[in-house]
Amino acid sequence: MSTVLYIKANARPEGESRTFRISDRFVETYKKYHPEDTVLTLDLSKENIHFLTEEEVAKHSAEMLTEKDITAKYAYQFRNSDKYIFAEPMWNLGVPAILKAYIDYISIPGITFKYTENGAAGLCEGKKAVNITTSGGDYSEGMAAEWEMCDKYLKAMMALFGITDYVTVSATNLDVIGEDVEAIVNEAIRKAEELAKYF
Ligand SMILES: Cc1cc2nc3c(=O)[nH]c(=O)nc-3n(C[C@H](O)[C@H](O)[C@H](O)COP(=O)(O)O)c2cc1C
């Protein structure tokens, strides 16, 4: 029995967000194929997440925190889960700021990673993540591929935590005039549903 954390990062709500259209279908299919698992939804827009304060930065290590501290609460929840489903649109080439703020909460030495003589090492090995993301443009090749810092950032952070089993489902060009946006989203939904069966 696995615990799955569904981490949603978009101010645009259900029913309007194309990203959530895809990720919700992933989750529906996942639940159907893994009825014994627990899926916890973390809609970051509805959580009381802020930028790290001076006090929180000063206490940013496992030894200085208890589970009552809000950063530790999220970090332990993350570490105690087995699988992660991220859903976010690209905002200004990166992840929405609320997702970055959440990562700042959970990236705590002694909880999700540790420092060693050889540098940082993950404490969440053996877990897996899927990133479901959309963008107005396309970042698959050329200069644009270098500018893509949304999926790349999340993949790097998961690697820091020791999570190297990481896949991406993306729908791109959603704001390009003349594109068949419905067809692009439906194709991403098809891929998401396929992946969810065996995730
Ligand atoms: C604040 C903001 C910033 C954005 N920045 C980018 C960007 O840098 N590159 C891009 O391709 N699309 C960008 N977009 C477009 C979104 O990524 C795109 O419309 C996405 O599909 C929105 O997903 P949603 O329908 O789930 O909200 C931006 C949209 C917003 C609202």
The ligand as a Gaussian input file, in Angstrom:
#p B3LYP/6-31G(d) Opt

LIG

0 1
 C        1.973000      34.230000     -14.919000
 C        2.122000      33.383000     -16.153000
 C        3.383000      33.202000     -16.697000
 C        3.553000      32.397000     -17.831000
 N        4.805000      32.208000     -18.338000
 C        4.974000      31.391000     -19.402000
 C        6.280000      31.151000     -19.940000
 O        7.287000      31.629000     -19.450000
 N        6.371000      30.344000     -21.028000
 C        5.295000      29.751000     -21.609000
 O        5.450000      29.013000     -22.567000
 N        4.042000      29.957000     -21.110000
 C        3.871000      30.762000     -20.037000
 N        2.612000      30.972000     -19.524000
 C        1.490000      30.271000     -20.153000
 C        1.087000      29.022000     -19.371000
 O        2.186000      28.198000     -19.090000
 C        0.074000      28.217000     -20.186000
 O       -1.021000      29.007000     -20.581000
 C       -0.396000      27.019000     -19.378000
 O       -1.010000      26.091000     -20.211000
 C       -1.388000      27.462000     -18.313000
 O       -1.872000      26.322000     -17.662000
 P       -3.307000      26.292000     -16.980000
 O       -4.343000      26.333000     -18.080000
 O       -3.295000      25.039000     -16.215000
 O       -3.380000      27.515000     -16.094000
 C        2.414000      31.791000     -18.426000
 C        1.144000      31.993000     -17.864000
 C        0.995000      32.783000     -16.744000
 C       -0.377000      32.981000     -16.153000

